[in-house]
Amino acid sequence: MIRPILAHPDPRLRQPSLPVERFDDTLRELVNDMFDTMHHAEGIGLAAVQIGVHLRVAVMEVEDNPQRVMINPRFEPLGEPMDMVEGCLSVPGVQDRTKTRLDHVRVQALDLHGKPYSFEARGLEAACVQHECDHLDGKLYLDCLSHLRRHRVLQRYNRLRRQENSQQGS
Ligand code: NI
């Protein structure tokens, strides 16, 4: 089931998510809905908080890598910072360049059964892991930008939202 995605500046996006403790049908349904929602929005990653569920769950599907379900994820830095053009389904319509994402990380997470697993992510997938883990802590990629870039991207974003609102109103 496709669920609505919260958009910045919704304050719920800024609340940290809690660790998952129950690996039950409700969790499986949440993860299914997250994949449906991400596919529908043509995204490569989605955190549960983006559909208003404050649990540490993220899904990801980046390029040729397998579909990932990351529950209570953590990552260990292995690489160097890189330039990355990032966008977010919760900040629709704009993108900007971050410079702080590491190009290689090792991820440790639980699967849908609560079983620990790990994998290494590089490049875009590594950036996506860091982006989704930030969501679980109530952070957005906007927070990774310089003041000037953040100001400019938010101006573009607010202009887009005003245009959309005025079109809906007419
Ligand atoms: Ni995002």
Backbone and ligand atoms as CSV (ligand in chain L), in Angstrom:
chain,resi,resn,atom,element,x,y,z
A,1,MET,N,N,0.842,-1.185,0.000
A,1,MET,CA,C,0.000,0.000,0.000
A,1,MET,C,C,0.885,1.245,0.000
A,2,ILE,N,N,0.545,2.179,-0.904
A,2,ILE,CA,C,1.312,3.421,-0.967
A,2,ILE,C,C,0.830,4.350,0.138
A,3,ARG,N,N,1.765,4.863,0.909
A,3,ARG,CA,C,1.387,5.791,1.983
A,3,ARG,C,C,1.904,7.185,1.644
A,4,PRO,N,N,1.244,8.234,2.168
A,4,PRO,CA,C,1.709,9.600,1.885
A,4,PRO,C,C,3.088,9.864,2.503
A,5,ILE,N,N,3.916,10.590,1.775
A,5,ILE,CA,C,5.274,10.931,2.245
A,5,ILE,C,C,5.242,12.335,2.859
A,6,LEU,N,N,5.753,12.445,4.071
A,6,LEU,CA,C,5.825,13.752,4.730
A,6,LEU,C,C,6.838,14.628,3.998
A,7,ALA,N,N,6.542,15.919,3.917
A,7,ALA,CA,C,7.452,16.856,3.244
A,7,ALA,C,C,7.970,17.895,4.228
A,8,HIS,N,N,9.239,18.244,4.070
A,8,HIS,CA,C,9.828,19.345,4.819
A,8,HIS,C,C,8.946,20.571,4.645
A,9,PRO,N,N,8.648,21.401,5.640
A,9,PRO,CA,C,9.165,21.394,7.016
A,9,PRO,C,C,8.277,20.672,8.041
A,10,ASP,N,N,7.687,19.556,7.694
A,10,ASP,CA,C,6.867,18.818,8.665
A,10,ASP,C,C,7.726,18.464,9.889
A,11,PRO,N,N,7.308,18.902,11.092
A,11,PRO,CA,C,8.139,18.673,12.287
A,11,PRO,C,C,8.348,17.195,12.620
A,12,ARG,N,N,7.460,16.321,12.103
A,12,ARG,CA,C,7.633,14.880,12.387
A,12,ARG,C,C,8.916,14.335,11.782
A,13,LEU,N,N,9.396,14.982,10.699
A,13,LEU,CA,C,10.648,14.536,10.077
A,13,LEU,C,C,11.847,14.799,10.986
A,14,ARG,N,N,11.668,15.651,11.982
A,14,ARG,CA,C,12.771,16.043,12.861
A,14,ARG,C,C,12.801,15.242,14.158
A,15,GLN,N,N,11.814,14.358,14.345
A,15,GLN,CA,C,11.808,13.531,15.561
A,15,GLN,C,C,12.629,12.275,15.334
A,16,PRO,N,N,13.524,11.960,16.294
A,16,PRO,CA,C,14.305,10.732,16.154
A,16,PRO,C,C,13.420,9.482,16.243
A,17,SER,N,N,13.835,8.429,15.560
A,17,SER,CA,C,13.077,7.173,15.549
A,17,SER,C,C,13.600,6.218,16.615
A,18,LEU,N,N,12.727,5.330,17.048
A,18,LEU,CA,C,13.056,4.382,18.113
A,18,LEU,C,C,13.466,3.030,17.530
A,19,PRO,N,N,14.341,2.300,18.235
A,19,PRO,CA,C,14.733,0.976,17.758
A,19,PRO,C,C,13.527,0.030,17.643
A,20,VAL,N,N,13.576,-0.835,16.650
A,20,VAL,CA,C,12.540,-1.870,16.490
A,20,VAL,C,C,12.805,-2.970,17.505
A,21,GLU,N,N,11.748,-3.384,18.190
A,21,GLU,CA,C,11.885,-4.490,19.145
A,21,GLU,C,C,11.016,-5.676,18.762
A,22,ARG,N,N,9.963,-5.431,17.993
A,22,ARG,CA,C,9.044,-6.528,17.615
A,22,ARG,C,C,9.154,-6.818,16.134
A,23,PHE,N,N,9.465,-8.066,15.827
A,23,PHE,CA,C,9.611,-8.493,14.422
A,23,PHE,C,C,8.378,-9.317,14.055
A,24,ASP,N,N,7.300,-8.589,13.785
A,24,ASP,CA,C,6.003,-9.245,13.610
A,24,ASP,C,C,5.381,-8.846,12.276
A,25,ASP,N,N,4.097,-9.210,12.100
A,25,ASP,CA,C,3.404,-8.900,10.842
A,25,ASP,C,C,3.287,-7.402,10.597
A,26,THR,N,N,3.152,-6.634,11.678
A,26,THR,CA,C,3.034,-5.176,11.529
A,26,THR,C,C,4.307,-4.614,10.902
A,27,LEU,N,N,5.456,-5.151,11.326
A,27,LEU,CA,C,6.732,-4.696,10.764
A,27,LEU,C,C,6.838,-5.106,9.293
A,28,ARG,N,N,6.438,-6.332,8.988
A,28,ARG,CA,C,6.499,-6.795,7.589
A,28,ARG,C,C,5.595,-5.942,6.695
A,29,GLU,N,N,4.428,-5.607,7.220
A,29,GLU,CA,C,3.500,-4.762,6.460
A,29,GLU,C,C,4.092,-3.368,6.248
A,30,LEU,N,N,4.735,-2.843,7.288
A,30,LEU,CA,C,5.372,-1.524,7.176
A,30,LEU,C,C,6.434,-1.541,6.064
A,31,VAL,N,N,7.265,-2.582,6.069
A,31,VAL,CA,C,8.341,-2.666,5.077
A,31,VAL,C,C,7.761,-2.819,3.663
A,32,ASN,N,N,6.731,-3.634,3.515
A,32,ASN,CA,C,6.072,-3.752,2.200
A,32,ASN,C,C,5.543,-2.403,1.729
A,33,ASP,N,N,4.902,-1.682,2.628
A,33,ASP,CA,C,4.349,-0.372,2.277
A,33,ASP,C,C,5.468,0.606,1.933
A,34,MET,N,N,6.595,0.477,2.639
A,34,MET,CA,C,7.722,1.381,2.344
A,34,MET,C,C,8.260,1.121,0.936
A,35,PHE,N,N,8.373,-0.155,0.550
A,35,PHE,CA,C,8.819,-0.444,-0.829
A,35,PHE,C,C,7.805,0.078,-1.840
A,36,ASP,N,N,6.510,-0.166,-1.588
A,36,ASP,CA,C,5.474,0.332,-2.515
A,36,ASP,C,C,5.571,1.853,-2.661
A,37,THR,N,N,5.727,2.525,-1.533
A,37,THR,CA,C,5.770,3.992,-1.522
A,37,THR,C,C,7.017,4.502,-2.234
A,38,MET,N,N,8.150,3.851,-1.960
A,38,MET,CA,C,9.415,4.258,-2.597
A,38,MET,C,C,9.356,4.030,-4.105
A,39,HIS,N,N,8.841,2.878,-4.524
A,39,HIS,CA,C,8.751,2.594,-5.965
A,39,HIS,C,C,7.833,3.596,-6.653
A,40,HIS,N,N,6.706,3.873,-6.028
A,40,HIS,CA,C,5.738,4.795,-6.611
A,40,HIS,C,C,6.352,6.190,-6.790
A,41,ALA,N,N,7.187,6.579,-5.811
A,41,ALA,CA,C,7.802,7.912,-5.869
A,41,ALA,C,C,9.105,7.887,-6.678
A,42,GLU,N,N,9.481,6.704,-7.171
A,42,GLU,CA,C,10.717,6.539,-7.948
A,42,GLU,C,C,11.947,6.986,-7.164
A,43,GLY,N,N,11.964,6.595,-5.881
A,43,GLY,CA,C,13.127,6.900,-5.039
A,43,GLY,C,C,14.053,5.700,-4.950
A,44,ILE,N,N,15.239,5.909,-4.346
A,44,ILE,CA,C,16.196,4.810,-4.157
A,44,ILE,C,C,16.333,4.430,-2.686
A,45,GLY,N,N,15.703,5.214,-1.807
A,45,GLY,CA,C,15.745,4.898,-0.380
A,45,GLY,C,C,14.581,5.567,0.324
A,46,LEU,N,N,14.155,4.961,1.423
A,46,LEU,CA,C,13.066,5.562,2.199
A,46,LEU,C,C,13.205,5.110,3.655
A,47,ALA,N,N,13.038,6.053,4.568
A,47,ALA,CA,C,13.039,5.737,5.997
A,47,ALA,C,C,11.602,5.791,6.504
A,48,ALA,N,N,11.306,4.970,7.523
A,48,ALA,CA,C,9.926,4.874,8.032
A,48,ALA,C,C,9.403,6.231,8.500
A,49,VAL,N,N,10.287,7.042,9.067
A,49,VAL,CA,C,9.866,8.364,9.550
A,49,VAL,C,C,9.238,9.187,8.423
A,50,GLN,N,N,9.651,8.932,7.177
A,50,GLN,CA,C,9.119,9.720,6.053
A,50,GLN,C,C,7.650,9.420,5.777
A,51,ILE,N,N,7.168,8.274,6.282
A,51,ILE,CA,C,5.727,8.022,6.203
A,51,ILE,C,C,5.104,8.111,7.612
A,52,GLY,N,N,5.810,8.796,8.500
A,52,GLY,CA,C,5.257,9.126,9.809
A,52,GLY,C,C,5.361,8.035,10.853
A,53,VAL,N,N,6.197,7.014,10.601
A,53,VAL,CA,C,6.372,5.928,11.573
A,53,VAL,C,C,7.771,6.064,12.174
A,54,HIS,N,N,7.825,6.351,13.481
A,54,HIS,CA,C,9.123,6.643,14.097
A,54,HIS,C,C,9.807,5.392,14.624
A,55,LEU,N,N,10.109,4.503,13.676
A,55,LEU,CA,C,10.876,3.292,13.979
A,55,LEU,C,C,12.121,3.292,13.107
A,56,ARG,N,N,13.203,2.674,13.622
A,56,ARG,CA,C,14.484,2.702,12.896
A,56,ARG,C,C,14.469,1.622,11.800
A,57,VAL,N,N,13.763,1.945,10.730
A,57,VAL,CA,C,13.628,1.052,9.579
A,57,VAL,C,C,13.874,1.874,8.325
A,58,ALA,N,N,14.699,1.345,7.411
A,58,ALA,CA,C,14.890,2.000,6.118
A,58,ALA,C,C,14.957,0.935,5.042
A,59,VAL,N,N,14.477,1.281,3.860
A,59,VAL,CA,C,14.604,0.397,2.701
A,59,VAL,C,C,15.406,1.137,1.640
A,60,MET,N,N,16.036,0.350,0.779
A,60,MET,CA,C,16.944,0.940,-0.188
A,60,MET,C,C,17.009,0.027,-1.409
A,61,GLU,N,N,17.110,0.662,-2.565
A,61,GLU,CA,C,17.262,-0.097,-3.802
A,61,GLU,C,C,18.056,0.804,-4.743
A,62,VAL,N,N,19.364,0.574,-4.788
A,62,VAL,CA,C,20.264,1.485,-5.495
A,62,VAL,C,C,20.945,0.750,-6.645
A,63,GLU,N,N,20.710,1.242,-7.850
A,63,GLU,CA,C,21.351,0.695,-9.047
A,63,GLU,C,C,21.235,-0.834,-9.069
A,64,ASP,N,N,22.361,-1.526,-9.283
A,64,ASP,CA,C,22.301,-2.984,-9.416
A,64,ASP,C,C,22.421,-3.730,-8.091
A,65,ASN,N,N,22.485,-2.993,-6.988
A,65,ASN,CA,C,22.593,-3.661,-5.687
A,65,ASN,C,C,21.264,-4.309,-5.328
A,66,PRO,N,N,21.306,-5.318,-4.439
A,66,PRO,CA,C,20.037,-5.941,-4.036
A,66,PRO,C,C,19.151,-4.971,-3.253
A,67,GLN,N,N,17.861,-5.296,-3.187
A,67,GLN,CA,C,16.954,-4.574,-2.293
A,67,GLN,C,C,17.447,-4.782,-0.868
A,68,ARG,N,N,17.493,-3.708,-0.099
A,68,ARG,CA,C,17.956,-3.833,1.288
A,68,ARG,C,C,16.845,-3.399,2.233
A,69,VAL,N,N,16.675,-4.183,3.291
A,69,VAL,CA,C,15.816,-3.790,4.412
A,69,VAL,C,C,16.750,-3.627,5.597
A,70,MET,N,N,16.852,-2.420,6.112
A,70,MET,CA,C,17.790,-2.145,7.203
A,70,MET,C,C,17.004,-1.767,8.451
A,71,ILE,N,N,17.080,-2.650,9.446
A,71,ILE,CA,C,16.384,-2.406,10.709
A,71,ILE,C,C,17.431,-2.146,11.785
A,72,ASN,N,N,17.225,-1.081,12.545
A,72,ASN,CA,C,18.200,-0.625,13.552
A,72,ASN,C,C,19.608,-0.548,12.955
A,73,PRO,N,N,19.778,0.101,11.791
A,73,PRO,CA,C,21.085,0.066,11.132
A,73,PRO,C,C,22.113,0.961,11.816
A,74,ARG,N,N,23.367,0.562,11.673
A,74,ARG,CA,C,24.517,1.374,12.073
A,74,ARG,C,C,25.534,1.209,10.965
A,75,PHE,N,N,26.422,2.198,10.829
A,75,PHE,CA,C,27.473,2.002,9.835
A,75,PHE,C,C,28.809,2.437,10.381
A,76,GLU,N,N,29.825,1.802,9.818
A,76,GLU,CA,C,31.200,2.028,10.232
A,76,GLU,C,C,31.888,2.686,9.029
A,77,PRO,N,N,32.621,3.793,9.237
A,77,PRO,CA,C,33.273,4.454,8.103
A,77,PRO,C,C,34.457,3.642,7.591
A,78,LEU,N,N,34.546,3.473,6.275
A,78,LEU,CA,C,35.698,2.791,5.690
A,78,LEU,C,C,36.383,3.668,4.641
A,79,GLY,N,N,35.685,4.684,4.132
A,79,GLY,CA,C,36.228,5.429,2.996
A,79,GLY,C,C,36.462,6.896,3.284
A,80,GLU,N,N,36.478,7.651,2.219
A,80,GLU,CA,C,36.790,9.082,2.258
A,80,GLU,C,C,35.550,9.883,1.870
A,81,PRO,N,N,35.478,11.155,2.306
A,81,PRO,CA,C,34.348,12.000,1.884
A,81,PRO,C,C,34.351,12.211,0.370
A,82,MET,N,N,33.147,12.306,-0.202
A,82,MET,CA,C,33.023,12.509,-1.655
A,82,MET,C,C,31.960,13.581,-1.917
A,83,ASP,N,N,31.980,14.093,-3.121
A,83,ASP,CA,C,30.908,14.981,-3.577
A,83,ASP,C,C,29.755,14.120,-4.067
A,84,MET,N,N,28.527,14.494,-3.693
A,84,MET,CA,C,27.367,13.690,-4.087
A,84,MET,C,C,26.190,14.629,-4.329
A,85,VAL,N,N,25.522,14.482,-5.459
A,85,VAL,CA,C,24.300,15.259,-5.673
A,85,VAL,C,C,23.156,14.498,-5.019
A,86,GLU,N,N,22.530,15.111,-4.030
A,86,GLU,CA,C,21.499,14.418,-3.252
A,86,GLU,C,C,20.148,15.093,-3.398
A,87,GLY,N,N,19.139,14.252,-3.342
A,87,GLY,CA,C,17.781,14.737,-3.238
A,87,GLY,C,C,17.096,13.908,-2.174
A,88,CYS,N,N,15.838,14.208,-1.890
A,88,CYS,CA,C,15.121,13.483,-0.847
A,88,CYS,C,C,13.638,13.525,-1.185
A,89,LEU,N,N,12.956,12.392,-1.037
A,89,LEU,CA,C,11.520,12.351,-1.332
A,89,LEU,C,C,10.737,13.285,-0.400
A,90,SER,N,N,11.337,13.658,0.723
A,90,SER,CA,C,10.676,14.588,1.649
A,90,SER,C,C,11.044,16.049,1.378
A,91,VAL,N,N,11.908,16.266,0.392
A,91,VAL,CA,C,12.227,17.635,-0.059
A,91,VAL,C,C,12.104,17.608,-1.579
A,92,PRO,N,N,10.870,17.379,-2.085
A,92,PRO,CA,C,10.724,17.068,-3.507
A,92,PRO,C,C,11.016,18.262,-4.411
A,93,GLY,N,N,11.591,17.952,-5.577
A,93,GLY,CA,C,11.757,18.959,-6.617
A,93,GLY,C,C,13.100,19.634,-6.646
A,94,VAL,N,N,13.924,19.437,-5.624
A,94,VAL,CA,C,15.246,20.070,-5.616
A,94,VAL,C,C,16.320,19.035,-5.271
A,95,GLN,N,N,17.546,19.397,-5.606
A,95,GLN,CA,C,18.712,18.556,-5.303
A,95,GLN,C,C,19.855,19.498,-4.988
A,96,ASP,N,N,20.850,19.010,-4.278
A,96,ASP,CA,C,22.066,19.815,-4.121
A,96,ASP,C,C,23.246,18.909,-3.796
A,97,ARG,N,N,24.424,19.538,-3.835
A,97,ARG,CA,C,25.660,18.765,-3.712
A,97,ARG,C,C,26.141,18.765,-2.262
A,98,THR,N,N,26.261,17.568,-1.685
A,98,THR,CA,C,26.861,17.446,-0.351
A,98,THR,C,C,28.316,17.017,-0.529
A,99,LYS,N,N,29.124,17.283,0.502
A,99,LYS,CA,C,30.553,16.982,0.397
A,99,LYS,C,C,31.039,16.117,1.553
A,100,THR,N,N,30.097,15.634,2.373
A,100,THR,CA,C,30.518,14.960,3.610
A,100,THR,C,C,30.232,13.459,3.600
A,101,ARG,N,N,29.574,12.944,2.558
A,101,ARG,CA,C,29.253,11.513,2.568
A,101,ARG,C,C,30.511,10.693,2.295
A,102,LEU,N,N,30.668,9.620,3.038
A,102,LEU,CA,C,31.819,8.738,2.827
A,102,LEU,C,C,31.521,7.812,1.652
A,103,ASP,N,N,32.561,7.498,0.875
A,103,ASP,CA,C,32.333,6.700,-0.335
A,103,ASP,C,C,32.326,5.195,-0.069
A,104,HIS,N,N,32.539,4.792,1.209
A,104,HIS,CA,C,32.599,3.365,1.517
A,104,HIS,C,C,32.263,3.189,2.999
A,105,VAL,N,N,31.256,2.390,3.286
A,105,VAL,CA,C,30.884,2.112,4.684
A,105,VAL,C,C,30.546,0.629,4.838
A,106,ARG,N,N,30.687,0.148,6.072
A,106,ARG,CA,C,30.169,-1.190,6.386
A,106,ARG,C,C,28.910,-1.003,7.229
A,107,VAL,N,N,27.835,-1.635,6.785
A,107,VAL,CA,C,26.541,-1.483,7.451
A,107,VAL,C,C,26.261,-2.716,8.290
A,108,GLN,N,N,25.793,-2.490,9.506
A,108,GLN,CA,C,25.291,-3.584,10.329
A,108,GLN,C,C,23.839,-3.277,10.633
A,109,ALA,N,N,22.999,-4.264,10.419
A,109,ALA,CA,C,21.564,-4.055,10.612
A,109,ALA,C,C,20.924,-5.392,10.964
A,110,LEU,N,N,19.626,-5.344,11.260
A,110,LEU,CA,C,18.855,-6.564,11.463
A,110,LEU,C,C,17.956,-6.756,10.254
A,111,ASP,N,N,17.664,-8.017,9.938
A,111,ASP,CA,C,16.706,-8.282,8.862
A,111,ASP,C,C,15.287,-8.372,9.456
A,112,LEU,N,N,14.332,-8.734,8.609
A,112,LEU,CA,C,12.926,-8.766,9.041
A,112,LEU,C,C,12.657,-9.774,10.150
A,113,HIS,N,N,13.574,-10.726,10.316
A,113,HIS,CA,C,13.402,-11.725,11.381
A,113,HIS,C,C,14.174,-11.361,12.645
A,114,GLY,N,N,14.839,-10.186,12.616
A,114,GLY,CA,C,15.614,-9.770,13.782
A,114,GLY,C,C,17.018,-10.333,13.781
A,115,LYS,N,N,17.420,-10.908,12.651
A,115,LYS,CA,C,18.741,-11.537,12.565
A,115,LYS,C,C,19.770,-10.516,12.064
A,116,PRO,N,N,20.928,-10.396,12.764
A,116,PRO,CA,C,21.946,-9.438,12.327
A,116,PRO,C,C,22.579,-9.841,11.000
A,117,TYR,N,N,22.868,-8.869,10.175
A,117,TYR,CA,C,23.630,-9.105,8.950
A,117,TYR,C,C,24.433,-7.859,8.653
A,118,SER,N,N,25.406,-7.989,7.754
A,118,SER,CA,C,26.165,-6.793,7.397
A,118,SER,C,C,26.518,-6.826,5.924
A,119,PHE,N,N,26.789,-5.662,5.374
A,119,PHE,CA,C,27.239,-5.565,3.985
A,119,PHE,C,C,28.064,-4.296,3.845
A,120,GLU,N,N,28.865,-4.256,2.797
A,120,GLU,CA,C,29.627,-3.052,2.499
A,120,GLU,C,C,28.938,-2.313,1.371
A,121,ALA,N,N,28.863,-0.993,1.514
A,121,ALA,CA,C,28.247,-0.168,0.475
A,121,ALA,C,C,29.271,0.853,0.007
A,122,ARG,N,N,29.240,1.113,-1.298
A,122,ARG,CA,C,30.166,2.076,-1.916
A,122,ARG,C,C,29.389,3.070,-2.769
A,123,GLY,N,N,30.034,4.227,-2.985
A,123,GLY,CA,C,29.481,5.219,-3.903
A,123,GLY,C,C,28.068,5.637,-3.526
A,124,LEU,N,N,27.195,5.626,-4.535
A,124,LEU,CA,C,25.818,6.085,-4.322
A,124,LEU,C,C,25.119,5.295,-3.219
A,125,GLU,N,N,25.355,3.982,-3.168
A,125,GLU,CA,C,24.687,3.191,-2.127
A,125,GLU,C,C,25.195,3.580,-0.729
A,126,ALA,N,N,26.497,3.860,-0.629
A,126,ALA,CA,C,27.066,4.301,0.654
A,126,ALA,C,C,26.433,5.629,1.075
A,127,ALA,N,N,26.287,6.550,0.113
A,127,ALA,CA,C,25.665,7.847,0.416
A,127,ALA,C,C,24.225,7.648,0.868
A,128,CYS,N,N,23.533,6.712,0.212
A,128,CYS,CA,C,22.133,6.445,0.549
A,128,CYS,C,C,22.017,5.906,1.981
A,129,VAL,N,N,22.919,5.009,2.368
A,129,VAL,CA,C,22.918,4.490,3.747
A,129,VAL,C,C,23.025,5.651,4.738
A,130,GLN,N,N,23.960,6.561,4.473
A,130,GLN,CA,C,24.186,7.680,5.396
A,130,GLN,C,C,22.973,8.610,5.417
A,131,HIS,N,N,22.378,8.823,4.244
A,131,HIS,CA,C,21.181,9.667,4.124
A,131,HIS,C,C,20.017,9.056,4.933
A,132,GLU,N,N,19.816,7.733,4.795
A,132,GLU,CA,C,18.695,7.081,5.502
A,132,GLU,C,C,18.959,7.033,7.005
A,133,CYS,N,N,20.207,6.764,7.404
A,133,CYS,CA,C,20.523,6.752,8.844
A,133,CYS,C,C,20.302,8.139,9.442
A,134,ASP,N,N,20.607,9.197,8.686
A,134,ASP,CA,C,20.321,10.557,9.152
A,134,ASP,C,C,18.819,10.736,9.406
A,135,HIS,N,N,17.988,10.233,8.480
A,135,HIS,CA,C,16.531,10.354,8.676
A,135,HIS,C,C,16.127,9.759,10.031
A,136,LEU,N,N,16.745,8.644,10.398
A,136,LEU,CA,C,16.353,7.967,11.644
A,136,LEU,C,C,16.712,8.803,12.868
A,137,ASP,N,N,17.653,9.737,12.687
A,137,ASP,CA,C,18.026,10.652,13.767
A,137,ASP,C,C,17.354,12.020,13.614
A,138,GLY,N,N,16.385,12.121,12.709
A,138,GLY,CA,C,15.671,13.385,12.526
A,138,GLY,C,C,16.432,14.411,11.710
A,139,LYS,N,N,17.412,13.937,10.931
A,139,LYS,CA,C,18.199,14.869,10.109
A,139,LYS,C,C,17.829,14.740,8.640
A,140,LEU,N,N,18.045,15.820,7.900
A,140,LEU,CA,C,17.831,15.835,6.449
A,140,LEU,C,C,19.148,16.193,5.772
A,141,TYR,N,N,19.259,15.845,4.475
A,141,TYR,CA,C,20.528,16.168,3.791
A,141,TYR,C,C,20.775,17.667,3.750
A,142,LEU,N,N,19.700,18.462,3.888
A,142,LEU,CA,C,19.847,19.924,3.941
A,142,LEU,C,C,20.821,20.325,5.045
A,143,ASP,N,N,20.831,19.538,6.130
A,143,ASP,CA,C,21.701,19.851,7.268
A,143,ASP,C,C,23.174,19.637,6.930
A,144,CYS,N,N,23.456,18.886,5.869
A,144,CYS,CA,C,24.845,18.603,5.468
A,144,CYS,C,C,25.394,19.676,4.536
A,145,LEU,N,N,24.540,20.614,4.103
A,145,LEU,CA,C,24.985,21.617,3.126
A,145,LEU,C,C,25.606,22.811,3.844
A,146,SER,N,N,26.444,23.553,3.128
A,146,SER,CA,C,26.950,24.822,3.655
A,146,SER,C,C,25.757,25.763,3.841
A,147,HIS,N,N,25.932,26.804,4.665
A,147,HIS,CA,C,24.844,27.758,4.906
A,147,HIS,C,C,24.319,28.347,3.606
A,148,LEU,N,N,25.265,28.714,2.717
A,148,LEU,CA,C,24.874,29.364,1.474
A,148,LEU,C,C,24.047,28.415,0.606
A,149,ARG,N,N,24.542,27.177,0.451
A,149,ARG,CA,C,23.817,26.202,-0.373
A,149,ARG,C,C,22.445,25.896,0.221
A,150,ARG,N,N,22.401,25.760,1.539
A,150,ARG,CA,C,21.119,25.442,2.185
A,150,ARG,C,C,20.119,26.572,1.946
A,151,HIS,N,N,20.601,27.792,2.099
A,151,HIS,CA,C,19.745,28.965,1.883
A,151,HIS,C,C,19.208,28.957,0.446
A,152,ARG,N,N,20.101,28.705,-0.515
A,152,ARG,CA,C,19.680,28.752,-1.921
A,152,ARG,C,C,18.712,27.628,-2.262
A,153,VAL,N,N,19.007,26.423,-1.754
A,153,VAL,CA,C,18.151,25.287,-2.108
A,153,VAL,C,C,16.775,25.460,-1.454
A,154,LEU,N,N,16.738,26.028,-0.246
A,154,LEU,CA,C,15.452,26.245,0.418
A,154,LEU,C,C,14.650,27.345,-0.265
A,155,GLN,N,N,15.341,28.335,-0.816
A,155,GLN,CA,C,14.628,29.353,-1.599
A,155,GLN,C,C,13.950,28.714,-2.809
A,156,ARG,N,N,14.724,27.855,-3.521
A,156,ARG,CA,C,14.134,27.166,-4.693
A,156,ARG,C,C,12.951,26.301,-4.267
A,157,TYR,N,N,13.150,25.556,-3.181
A,157,TYR,CA,C,12.117,24.639,-2.682
A,157,TYR,C,C,10.853,25.408,-2.281
A,158,ASN,N,N,11.022,26.503,-1.552
A,158,ASN,CA,C,9.856,27.266,-1.088
A,158,ASN,C,C,9.116,27.893,-2.258
A,159,ARG,N,N,9.887,28.308,-3.270
A,159,ARG,CA,C,9.251,28.872,-4.469
A,159,ARG,C,C,8.399,27.800,-5.160
A,160,LEU,N,N,8.958,26.607,-5.310
A,160,LEU,CA,C,8.207,25.493,-5.921
A,160,LEU,C,C,6.926,25.195,-5.152
A,161,ARG,N,N,7.044,25.165,-3.837
A,161,ARG,CA,C,5.866,24.837,-3.014
A,161,ARG,C,C,4.796,25.913,-3.132
A,162,ARG,N,N,5.230,27.182,-3.178
A,162,ARG,CA,C,4.250,28.265,-3.344
A,162,ARG,C,C,3.524,28.137,-4.680
A,163,GLN,N,N,4.320,27.800,-5.738
A,163,GLN,CA,C,3.702,27.636,-7.064
A,163,GLN,C,C,2.677,26.509,-7.046
A,164,GLU,N,N,3.082,25.374,-6.420
A,164,GLU,CA,C,2.149,24.240,-6.361
A,164,GLU,C,C,0.890,24.609,-5.602
A,165,ASN,N,N,1.054,25.296,-4.473
A,165,ASN,CA,C,-0.104,25.671,-3.664
A,165,ASN,C,C,-1.027,26.602,-4.433
A,166,SER,N,N,-0.436,27.545,-5.174
A,166,SER,CA,C,-1.295,28.499,-5.892
A,166,SER,C,C,-2.001,27.813,-7.055
A,167,GLN,N,N,-1.331,26.805,-7.663
A,167,GLN,CA,C,-2.006,26.051,-8.738
A,167,GLN,C,C,-3.165,25.237,-8.182
A,168,GLN,N,N,-2.927,24.628,-6.998
A,168,GLN,CA,C,-4.009,23.846,-6.390
A,168,GLN,C,C,-5.179,24.735,-6.019
A,169,GLY,N,N,-4.855,25.987,-5.613
A,169,GLY,CA,C,-5.894,26.907,-5.165
A,169,GLY,C,C,-6.709,27.480,-6.302
A,170,SER,N,N,-6.183,27.424,-7.528
A,170,SER,CA,C,-6.881,28.115,-8.616
A,170,SER,C,C,-7.857,27.180,-9.338
L,1,NI,NI,NI,15.554,11.342,2.237
